């Protein structure tokens, strides 16, 4: 049986929540970083996601997220490859730039390696200084943790392999740091230059530690052979997030941004599920999202851009749908 669908246009939410701001232009957030933040290829049912790919779901449509993070890049290679110049040329006064590097600055190859307290800090200072020269507002993040419950000597190199070659090591109950001083540099530069700082390392450390050895695998690209079609041989990846992990982390970091950058707090929002065709949501299908919502508990589902068939909602479910401005229901 079908239930009357609750419908709250995003435009109405924006008017109610942001009339006091009275802004004509949208807030722009540029993101620069590595694979833990980057947008991902979703072809062939691929499940890897970066937390930056999910971040737009945690802001109203008054905020535009432009994610320039790229797999495998360090603060050094992001500059030398011209990627920073591309972002810099687009920054306008009032735009935000979210900066998160470290995973690949730790790598040994000269194309990417930087040293904390030295070249790494210098690159972070450059991002901050040049953003401000354009009238932009930099926000520094340190690296999210790796899921490392074993004393691995190859944890850093395993990032590029997309597999944990230390999988035969015995894991303990305590998460082990793999970043060292690379998570300290953003803190120091933020204090030195008066920049908002988000402690992504602590936030993700606490999440992984709370979930524990087995539960934390659910955040990452950790699959048994044959478990998912896109990874017939399975994968044991302690660095990169799957759909669930990226969404959880993006939500936590959005809340942290709201505290570090108070002027963005009113724009932050949360949903129980997000349906999107571009892989930025937790589901591709509205009916699947509805079916996964628990009975007897109110739930809100964000519907991404596109045309969608109205789902069937059981009587014991209380679901509110919020449609983005580019989304609409179509007749069956």
C-alpha angles and dihedrals in degrees: 000000000000124000126209104269117232110226127192114176112222089228090063092050090051093051092050096045102036109031088109091060094055094191122165096197130057122249110252124212119188116196125204124180146087140299095297087065102030133109111252141216108257098184118128093020095295111176105196115116137175118224090238089061089062099040098093089067090067096057132062118250088265084082124068117199115205107188115201097164113129134198115262098010127137128194086264100049092042086062100038093049091056094246094123091051090054091055094040092055090058100048115113129187110287096022118130126227117201109203123196124161136142110097093085098029083071092060118107099229114105094229090068111016121112131166124240112239089026131037095006091054091045091056092049090050089051092053090050096044096046092045090055092047087062091048092256129139116236123207119191124214127182121221124289113242128262115237094251117157092153130063096252122179092198101047093114095048091046089071092075094044092055086220136087106241088183091065092122093060117106111252123218132201098262125078111237121218115240100175104064114177092357090083091049097055096069089050092052095045091047091054093043094051100032095246126155109255132203116199096217090162094061093041093053092039090057092047095050093043092050091051091047133206097317101027093053091061087071089069095055143058090272111140135153120236109282094011094114127022095230091058107042092168093044126231138239106201121163096183112047126068131232123214095281095044095048091049093049093048094045090054093050093047092047089057090048090051089053089058096042094044106033094186089066095049096091091056096057118105138167134215133189091229140359126211116203136155094215096064094253092114137065093249138029094203128057094210091052090052091050092048091053095053113100120247121248094024126096113246134182122209124195114215116209130217117302141058117304136190112232110251129227111253121200118233092245093058125087107200130167119196122209115194122206115231091261095051130090141167118247129205117263 
